[in-house]
Amino acid sequence: MKKQTWNSKFMSIAKDVSQWSKDRSVGVGAVIVKNNRIISTGYNGFPEGLDDEKSERHQRPDKYSWTVHAEENAIISCARIGVSTQDAVMYCTWFPCAGCARMIVNAGIKKIICGQKPDLNNEKFGKEFEIVLEMLHEADVDIEYELTTKIFKIDVGNVPEHEVEKFISDLADKYKSNGDSDTFTCGCGKNCTCQD
């Protein structure tokens, strides 16, 4: 069994935190760490006390006005309880936007470890990612990547929870990883990449 590094452990926690989000399209998680101790967590969602069940608030573009990003929430949590983020490390499941990058710099965070690399060719976000990279580099914030399996959030509507759990369990049984990210034991019963 492969030994987990601190990075993989904290990124795993960030992924877990991302699942607390009620965002209907994507959950993002962030964890702030000092001396290998978690000082804060955050996930994307509405400000505390606001009704996050109103469907119209989840629709783009209005959603952007209602939502606090995971990185912002983690930094705000530290500020709220009086814990310094100076020289801390942030683990985030996504690459940060420019607004979050500005907060990361001003919070004194010295390193971010991201679960995904920025797609500089992305039509919508590519230019912003370039700015974020330039900003973090200029502010001497180190960037590392702990690439992990993506988490997808799927709205299953009114399907009972036990049925969803059974479906996921059956799917996991069908596609058992053999330790190599490209090789699975799939429905055809062989080690392959056919994804039957």
GIRA-V480995 format. One record per residue. N is the residue number from 1. RES is the residue in one small letter. PHI is phi in whole degrees, -180 to 180 (* if undefined). PSI is psi in degrees with one decimal (NA if undefined). Layout:
n = <N;N>
res = <RES;RES>
phi = <PHI;PHI>
psi = <PSI;PSI>
//
This chain:
n = <1;2;3;4;5;6;7;8;9;10;11;12;13;14;15;16;17;18;19;20;21;22;23;24;25;26;27;28;29;30;31;32;33;34;35;36;37;38;39;40;41;42;43;44;45;46;47;48;49;50;51;52;53;54;55;56;57;58;59;60;61;62;63;64;65;66;67;68;69;70;71;72;73;74;75;76;77;78;79;80;81;82;83;84;85;86;87;88;89;90;91;92;93;94;95;96;97;98;99;100;101;102;103;104;105;106;107;108;109;110;111;112;113;114;115;116;117;118;119;120;121;122;123;124;125;126;127;128;129;130;131;132;133;134;135;136;137;138;139;140;141;142;143;144;145;146;147;148;149;150;151;152;153;154;155;156;157;158;159;160;161;162;163;164;165;166;167;168;169;170;171;172;173;174;175;176;177;178;179;180;181;182;183;184;185;186;187;188;189;190;191;192;193;194;195;196>
res = <m;k;k;q;t;w;n;s;k;f;m;s;i;a;k;d;v;s;q;w;s;k;d;r;s;v;g;v;g;a;v;i;v;k;n;n;r;i;i;s;t;g;y;n;g;f;p;e;g;l;d;d;e;k;s;e;r;h;q;r;p;d;k;y;s;w;t;v;h;a;e;e;n;a;i;i;s;c;a;r;i;g;v;s;t;q;d;a;v;m;y;c;t;w;f;p;c;a;g;c;a;r;m;i;v;n;a;g;i;k;k;i;i;c;g;q;k;p;d;l;n;n;e;k;f;g;k;e;f;e;i;v;l;e;m;l;h;e;a;d;v;d;i;e;y;e;l;t;t;k;i;f;k;i;d;v;g;n;v;p;e;h;e;v;e;k;f;i;s;d;l;a;d;k;y;k;s;n;g;d;s;d;t;f;t;c;g;c;g;k;n;c;t;c;q;d>
phi = <*;-72;-73;-77;-88;-57;-59;-68;-65;-70;-68;-62;-67;-60;-64;-62;-61;-60;-77;-78;-66;-99;-58;-85;-114;-154;-99;-124;-124;-140;-133;-107;-131;-132;51;58;-127;-73;-109;-167;-133;-158;-140;-75;176;-78;-56;-55;91;-90;-77;-96;-99;-75;-58;-63;-76;-94;-87;-75;-89;-59;-53;-66;-79;-94;-95;-100;-73;-58;-63;-62;-62;-66;-68;-61;-60;-64;-62;-64;-104;75;-107;-72;-102;-58;65;-84;-118;-112;-104;-135;-72;-120;-73;-71;-80;-64;-62;-68;-61;-61;-67;-59;-61;-71;-80;80;-68;-93;-153;-120;-123;-107;-82;-142;-82;-72;-91;-69;-94;-63;-60;-88;-115;-55;-64;-64;-61;-60;-64;-61;-60;-64;-61;-67;-63;-64;-89;60;-96;-70;-125;-129;-127;-120;-70;-133;-65;-69;-103;-111;-107;-120;-80;-96;62;-98;-69;-58;-55;-64;-71;-64;-61;-65;-60;-65;-62;-62;-65;-63;-65;-70;-114;-95;-70;-102;89;-105;-62;-102;-121;-134;-95;-107;-59;-80;84;-118;-76;-157;-120;-72;58;-59>
psi = <133.4;130.6;134.2;137.7;167.7;-42.6;-46.2;-33.6;-48.9;-33.1;-35.7;-39.6;-41.1;-39.7;-41.3;-44.7;-36.1;-26.7;-9.5;-16.3;142.7;7.4;134.5;-6.0;-42.1;134.9;133.8;138.8;151.0;144.2;131.7;133.1;141.0;129.1;44.5;30.8;132.0;127.3;-16.1;155.6;161.8;153.4;160.8;137.9;-177.4;156.5;151.5;134.0;-9.0;150.7;108.3;14.7;-8.2;115.0;-38.9;-24.7;-14.7;-3.7;135.8;142.8;-7.3;-32.3;-36.3;-27.2;-23.4;-21.8;135.8;130.7;158.5;-44.8;-42.3;-46.1;-38.1;-42.2;-43.4;-39.4;-40.8;-44.2;-39.4;-34.9;6.0;36.5;127.2;137.9;4.9;126.7;20.7;171.5;135.1;131.7;126.0;139.1;-23.5;162.1;135.8;153.6;176.6;-40.3;-43.5;-38.0;-40.7;-41.5;-39.7;-46.6;-51.9;-20.1;-7.6;14.9;129.7;-17.4;142.4;143.2;117.6;146.4;-10.6;144.9;148.6;137.9;97.9;-14.0;-0.6;127.2;-37.0;-41.1;-6.7;-47.3;-40.9;-40.0;-38.3;-43.6;-43.2;-45.3;-44.1;-44.2;-49.5;-38.8;-47.1;-31.9;6.4;37.6;117.5;146.9;128.2;165.0;132.8;82.8;128.7;173.0;137.7;146.6;128.7;136.3;122.3;126.2;113.2;8.3;-128.3;17.9;129.2;142.4;-40.4;-32.2;-38.8;-45.5;-40.7;-42.8;-45.9;-41.6;-45.1;-40.5;-42.5;-38.8;-36.5;-39.2;84.9;121.9;143.8;24.3;-16.7;124.6;-17.6;-0.5;131.3;155.5;109.2;-169.8;-23.3;-8.1;6.0;160.5;112.2;-178.1;18.8;-22.2;33.9;NA>
//
